[in-house]
């Protein structure tokens, strides 16, 4: 068994990555509800 300790969690990095994910998820959903997605959005995706 490996007895080496894990490095500590860098909470600033966790907050930045989690915040970015939440902002992107909410932003894309909000844009879809407000503006809608055209055929160009689906084709370019």
PyMOL Python script that loads the backbone (N, CA, C, O; Angstrom):
from pymol import cmd

cmd.read_pdbstr("""\
ATOM      1  N   UNK A   1       0.833  -1.182   0.000  1.00  0.00           N
ATOM      2  CA  UNK A   1       0.000   0.000   0.000  1.00  0.00           C
ATOM      3  C   UNK A   1       0.880   1.248   0.000  1.00  0.00           C
ATOM      4  O   UNK A   1       1.959   1.264   0.592  1.00  0.00           O
ATOM      5  N   UNK A   2       0.412   2.262  -0.655  1.00  0.00           N
ATOM      6  CA  UNK A   2       1.170   3.502  -0.729  1.00  0.00           C
ATOM      7  C   UNK A   2       0.871   4.366   0.492  1.00  0.00           C
ATOM      8  O   UNK A   2      -0.280   4.723   0.743  1.00  0.00           O
ATOM      9  N   UNK A   3       1.905   4.697   1.240  1.00  0.00           N
ATOM     10  CA  UNK A   3       1.704   5.475   2.459  1.00  0.00           C
ATOM     11  C   UNK A   3       2.049   6.949   2.272  1.00  0.00           C
ATOM     12  O   UNK A   3       2.039   7.712   3.238  1.00  0.00           O
ATOM     13  N   UNK A   4       2.355   7.359   1.038  1.00  0.00           N
ATOM     14  CA  UNK A   4       2.705   8.763   0.788  1.00  0.00           C
ATOM     15  C   UNK A   4       1.476   9.650   0.990  1.00  0.00           C
ATOM     16  O   UNK A   4       0.356   9.277   0.642  1.00  0.00           O
ATOM     17  N   UNK A   5       1.710  10.812   1.550  1.00  0.00           N
ATOM     18  CA  UNK A   5       0.604  11.738   1.768  1.00  0.00           C
ATOM     19  C   UNK A   5       0.266  12.467   0.482  1.00  0.00           C
ATOM     20  O   UNK A   5       1.138  12.742  -0.343  1.00  0.00           O
ATOM     21  N   UNK A   6      -0.998  12.773   0.326  1.00  0.00           N
ATOM     22  CA  UNK A   6      -1.445  13.548  -0.828  1.00  0.00           C
ATOM     23  C   UNK A   6      -1.108  15.014  -0.593  1.00  0.00           C
ATOM     24  O   UNK A   6      -1.087  15.470   0.550  1.00  0.00           O
ATOM     25  N   UNK A   7      -0.845  15.749  -1.657  1.00  0.00           N
ATOM     26  CA  UNK A   7      -0.595  17.185  -1.483  1.00  0.00           C
ATOM     27  C   UNK A   7      -1.877  17.883  -1.044  1.00  0.00           C
ATOM     28  O   UNK A   7      -2.972  17.392  -1.318  1.00  0.00           O
ATOM     29  N   UNK A   8      -1.756  19.004  -0.377  1.00  0.00           N
ATOM     30  CA  UNK A   8      -2.958  19.705   0.088  1.00  0.00           C
ATOM     31  C   UNK A   8      -3.759  20.282  -1.074  1.00  0.00           C
ATOM     32  O   UNK A   8      -3.218  20.581  -2.138  1.00  0.00           O
ATOM     33  N   UNK A   9      -5.035  20.426  -0.847  1.00  0.00           N
ATOM     34  CA  UNK A   9      -5.929  21.013  -1.846  1.00  0.00           C
ATOM     35  C   UNK A   9      -5.699  22.526  -1.874  1.00  0.00           C
ATOM     36  O   UNK A   9      -5.683  23.186  -0.835  1.00  0.00           O
ATOM     37  N   UNK A  10      -5.523  23.051  -3.068  1.00  0.00           N
ATOM     38  CA  UNK A  10      -5.362  24.497  -3.225  1.00  0.00           C
ATOM     39  C   UNK A  10      -6.759  25.066  -3.497  1.00  0.00           C
ATOM     40  O   UNK A  10      -7.269  24.998  -4.615  1.00  0.00           O
ATOM     41  N   UNK A  11      -7.352  25.621  -2.459  1.00  0.00           N
ATOM     42  CA  UNK A  11      -8.757  26.024  -2.522  1.00  0.00           C
ATOM     43  C   UNK A  11      -9.002  27.168  -3.505  1.00  0.00           C
ATOM     44  O   UNK A  11     -10.098  27.277  -4.055  1.00  0.00           O
ATOM     45  N   UNK A  12      -8.014  28.013  -3.733  1.00  0.00           N
ATOM     46  CA  UNK A  12      -8.179  29.075  -4.729  1.00  0.00           C
ATOM     47  C   UNK A  12      -8.361  28.474  -6.117  1.00  0.00           C
ATOM     48  O   UNK A  12      -9.209  28.933  -6.882  1.00  0.00           O
ATOM     49  N   UNK A  13      -7.579  27.459  -6.450  1.00  0.00           N
ATOM     50  CA  UNK A  13      -7.730  26.797  -7.747  1.00  0.00           C
ATOM     51  C   UNK A  13      -9.087  26.113  -7.860  1.00  0.00           C
ATOM     52  O   UNK A  13      -9.736  26.183  -8.903  1.00  0.00           O
ATOM     53  N   UNK A  14      -9.510  25.460  -6.797  1.00  0.00           N
ATOM     54  CA  UNK A  14     -10.819  24.799  -6.794  1.00  0.00           C
ATOM     55  C   UNK A  14     -11.924  25.825  -7.030  1.00  0.00           C
ATOM     56  O   UNK A  14     -12.833  25.588  -7.827  1.00  0.00           O
ATOM     57  N   UNK A  15     -11.851  26.958  -6.345  1.00  0.00           N
ATOM     58  CA  UNK A  15     -12.872  27.996  -6.482  1.00  0.00           C
ATOM     59  C   UNK A  15     -12.889  28.583  -7.894  1.00  0.00           C
ATOM     60  O   UNK A  15     -13.959  28.832  -8.451  1.00  0.00           O
ATOM     61  N   UNK A  16     -11.713  28.803  -8.468  1.00  0.00           N
ATOM     62  CA  UNK A  16     -11.656  29.375  -9.822  1.00  0.00           C
ATOM     63  C   UNK A  16     -12.229  28.408 -10.850  1.00  0.00           C
ATOM     64  O   UNK A  16     -13.042  28.806 -11.685  1.00  0.00           O
ATOM     65  N   UNK A  17     -11.813  27.141 -10.801  1.00  0.00           N
ATOM     66  CA  UNK A  17     -12.314  26.168 -11.772  1.00  0.00           C
ATOM     67  C   UNK A  17     -13.801  25.895 -11.588  1.00  0.00           C
ATOM     68  O   UNK A  17     -14.532  25.768 -12.570  1.00  0.00           O
ATOM     69  N   UNK A  18     -14.254  25.803 -10.353  1.00  0.00           N
ATOM     70  CA  UNK A  18     -15.671  25.571 -10.103  1.00  0.00           C
ATOM     71  C   UNK A  18     -16.498  26.785 -10.525  1.00  0.00           C
ATOM     72  O   UNK A  18     -17.563  26.640 -11.125  1.00  0.00           O
ATOM     73  N   UNK A  19     -16.003  27.977 -10.208  1.00  0.00           N
ATOM     74  CA  UNK A  19     -16.703  29.197 -10.608  1.00  0.00           C
ATOM     75  C   UNK A  19     -16.806  29.342 -12.118  1.00  0.00           C
ATOM     76  O   UNK A  19     -17.843  29.751 -12.639  1.00  0.00           O
ATOM     77  N   UNK A  20     -15.728  29.006 -12.821  1.00  0.00           N
ATOM     78  CA  UNK A  20     -15.738  29.069 -14.278  1.00  0.00           C
ATOM     79  C   UNK A  20     -16.753  28.090 -14.859  1.00  0.00           C
ATOM     80  O   UNK A  20     -17.490  28.425 -15.786  1.00  0.00           O
ATOM     81  N   UNK A  21     -16.786  26.880 -14.308  1.00  0.00           N
ATOM     82  CA  UNK A  21     -17.737  25.879 -14.782  1.00  0.00           C
ATOM     83  C   UNK A  21     -19.177  26.329 -14.557  1.00  0.00           C
ATOM     84  O   UNK A  21     -20.016  26.202 -15.448  1.00  0.00           O
ATOM     85  N   UNK A  22     -19.462  26.852 -13.377  1.00  0.00           N
ATOM     86  CA  UNK A  22     -20.819  27.307 -13.057  1.00  0.00           C
ATOM     87  C   UNK A  22     -21.210  28.490 -13.934  1.00  0.00           C
ATOM     88  O   UNK A  22     -22.326  28.538 -14.453  1.00  0.00           O
ATOM     89  N   UNK A  23     -20.298  29.443 -14.103  1.00  0.00           N
ATOM     90  CA  UNK A  23     -20.575  30.604 -14.943  1.00  0.00           C
ATOM     91  C   UNK A  23     -20.845  30.185 -16.394  1.00  0.00           C
ATOM     92  O   UNK A  23     -21.765  30.707 -17.023  1.00  0.00           O
ATOM     93  N   UNK A  24     -20.068  29.266 -16.920  1.00  0.00           N
ATOM     94  CA  UNK A  24     -20.271  28.803 -18.290  1.00  0.00           C
ATOM     95  C   UNK A  24     -21.600  28.066 -18.429  1.00  0.00           C
ATOM     96  O   UNK A  24     -22.320  28.270 -19.405  1.00  0.00           O
ATOM     97  N   UNK A  25     -21.928  27.216 -17.468  1.00  0.00           N
ATOM     98  CA  UNK A  25     -23.173  26.454 -17.527  1.00  0.00           C
ATOM     99  C   UNK A  25     -24.383  27.373 -17.461  1.00  0.00           C
ATOM    100  O   UNK A  25     -25.314  27.233 -18.253  1.00  0.00           O
ATOM    101  N   UNK A  26     -24.376  28.300 -16.535  1.00  0.00           N
ATOM    102  CA  UNK A  26     -25.492  29.236 -16.393  1.00  0.00           C
ATOM    103  C   UNK A  26     -25.543  30.186 -17.587  1.00  0.00           C
ATOM    104  O   UNK A  26     -26.624  30.493 -18.089  1.00  0.00           O
ATOM    105  N   UNK A  27     -24.389  30.651 -18.041  1.00  0.00           N
ATOM    106  CA  UNK A  27     -24.341  31.588 -19.163  1.00  0.00           C
ATOM    107  C   UNK A  27     -24.876  30.995 -20.452  1.00  0.00           C
ATOM    108  O   UNK A  27     -25.620  31.658 -21.174  1.00  0.00           O
ATOM    109  N   UNK A  28     -24.514  29.769 -20.750  1.00  0.00           N
ATOM    110  CA  UNK A  28     -24.990  29.124 -21.978  1.00  0.00           C
ATOM    111  C   UNK A  28     -26.495  28.879 -21.897  1.00  0.00           C
ATOM    112  O   UNK A  28     -27.216  29.102 -22.870  1.00  0.00           O
ATOM    113  N   UNK A  29     -26.963  28.426 -20.747  1.00  0.00           N
ATOM    114  CA  UNK A  29     -28.404  28.205 -20.588  1.00  0.00           C
ATOM    115  C   UNK A  29     -29.167  29.515 -20.686  1.00  0.00           C
ATOM    116  O   UNK A  29     -30.216  29.574 -21.327  1.00  0.00           O
ATOM    117  N   UNK A  30     -28.653  30.566 -20.057  1.00  0.00           N
ATOM    118  CA  UNK A  30     -29.304  31.886 -20.112  1.00  0.00           C
ATOM    119  C   UNK A  30     -29.345  32.412 -21.541  1.00  0.00           C
ATOM    120  O   UNK A  30     -30.377  32.913 -21.988  1.00  0.00           O
ATOM    121  N   UNK A  31     -28.233  32.303 -22.259  1.00  0.00           N
ATOM    122  CA  UNK A  31     -28.193  32.765 -23.649  1.00  0.00           C
ATOM    123  C   UNK A  31     -29.212  32.003 -24.493  1.00  0.00           C
ATOM    124  O   UNK A  31     -29.896  32.594 -25.329  1.00  0.00           O
ATOM    125  N   UNK A  32     -29.313  30.710 -24.278  1.00  0.00           N
ATOM    126  CA  UNK A  32     -30.277  29.908 -25.034  1.00  0.00           C
ATOM    127  C   UNK A  32     -31.712  30.311 -24.760  1.00  0.00           C
ATOM    128  O   UNK A  32     -32.541  30.297 -25.670  1.00  0.00           O
ATOM    129  N   UNK A  33     -32.022  30.671 -23.518  1.00  0.00           N
ATOM    130  CA  UNK A  33     -33.383  31.076 -23.184  1.00  0.00           C
ATOM    131  C   UNK A  33     -33.711  32.473 -23.702  1.00  0.00           C
ATOM    132  O   UNK A  33     -34.838  32.735 -24.120  1.00  0.00           O
ATOM    133  N   UNK A  34     -32.721  33.372 -23.674  1.00  0.00           N
ATOM    134  CA  UNK A  34     -32.965  34.759 -24.048  1.00  0.00           C
ATOM    135  C   UNK A  34     -32.896  34.961 -25.563  1.00  0.00           C
ATOM    136  O   UNK A  34     -33.800  35.551 -26.154  1.00  0.00           O
ATOM    137  N   UNK A  35     -31.835  34.478 -26.182  1.00  0.00           N
ATOM    138  CA  UNK A  35     -31.600  34.724 -27.608  1.00  0.00           C
ATOM    139  C   UNK A  35     -32.045  33.575 -28.498  1.00  0.00           C
ATOM    140  O   UNK A  35     -32.426  33.789 -29.649  1.00  0.00           O
ATOM    141  N   UNK A  36     -32.001  32.383 -27.982  1.00  0.00           N
ATOM    142  CA  UNK A  36     -32.302  31.205 -28.784  1.00  0.00           C
ATOM    143  C   UNK A  36     -31.077  30.783 -29.586  1.00  0.00           C
ATOM    144  O   UNK A  36     -30.119  31.542 -29.729  1.00  0.00           O
ATOM    145  N   UNK A  37     -31.124  29.590 -30.095  1.00  0.00           N
ATOM    146  CA  UNK A  37     -30.026  29.068 -30.900  1.00  0.00           C
ATOM    147  C   UNK A  37     -30.495  28.909 -32.335  1.00  0.00           C
ATOM    148  O   UNK A  37     -31.493  28.239 -32.601  1.00  0.00           O
ATOM    149  N   UNK A  38     -29.770  29.528 -33.260  1.00  0.00           N
ATOM    150  CA  UNK A  38     -30.115  29.421 -34.674  1.00  0.00           C
ATOM    151  C   UNK A  38     -29.422  28.204 -35.281  1.00  0.00           C
ATOM    152  O   UNK A  38     -28.658  27.510 -34.610  1.00  0.00           O
ATOM    153  N   UNK A  39     -29.692  27.965 -36.518  1.00  0.00           N
ATOM    154  CA  UNK A  39     -29.057  26.853 -37.226  1.00  0.00           C
ATOM    155  C   UNK A  39     -27.545  27.060 -37.267  1.00  0.00           C
ATOM    156  O   UNK A  39     -26.789  26.093 -37.185  1.00  0.00           O
ATOM    157  N   UNK A  40     -27.102  28.296 -37.391  1.00  0.00           N
ATOM    158  CA  UNK A  40     -25.658  28.575 -37.446  1.00  0.00           C
ATOM    159  C   UNK A  40     -24.976  28.148 -36.147  1.00  0.00           C
ATOM    160  O   UNK A  40     -23.857  27.636 -36.181  1.00  0.00           O
ATOM    161  N   UNK A  41     -25.624  28.347 -35.020  1.00  0.00           N
ATOM    162  CA  UNK A  41     -25.038  27.915 -33.747  1.00  0.00           C
ATOM    163  C   UNK A  41     -24.869  26.402 -33.709  1.00  0.00           C
ATOM    164  O   UNK A  41     -23.844  25.897 -33.249  1.00  0.00           O
ATOM    165  N   UNK A  42     -25.863  25.690 -34.187  1.00  0.00           N
ATOM    166  CA  UNK A  42     -25.795  24.223 -34.161  1.00  0.00           C
ATOM    167  C   UNK A  42     -24.771  23.707 -35.143  1.00  0.00           C
ATOM    168  O   UNK A  42     -24.074  22.734 -34.852  1.00  0.00           O
ATOM    169  N   UNK A  43     -24.661  24.344 -36.320  1.00  0.00           N
ATOM    170  CA  UNK A  43     -23.705  23.895 -37.337  1.00  0.00           C
ATOM    171  C   UNK A  43     -22.277  24.164 -36.880  1.00  0.00           C
ATOM    172  O   UNK A  43     -21.405  23.313 -37.055  1.00  0.00           O
ATOM    173  N   UNK A  44     -22.029  25.320 -36.306  1.00  0.00           N
ATOM    174  CA  UNK A  44     -20.666  25.672 -35.870  1.00  0.00           C
ATOM    175  C   UNK A  44     -20.242  24.881 -34.651  1.00  0.00           C
ATOM    176  O   UNK A  44     -19.047  24.754 -34.386  1.00  0.00           O
ATOM    177  N   UNK A  45     -21.182  24.354 -33.914  1.00  0.00           N
ATOM    178  CA  UNK A  45     -20.844  23.604 -32.725  1.00  0.00           C
ATOM    179  C   UNK A  45     -20.410  22.234 -33.124  1.00  0.00           C
ATOM    180  O   UNK A  45     -20.073  21.419 -32.266  1.00  0.00           O
TER     181      UNK A  45
END
""", "prot")
cmd.dss("prot")
cmd.show_as("cartoon", "prot")
cmd.util.cbc("prot")
cmd.orient("prot")
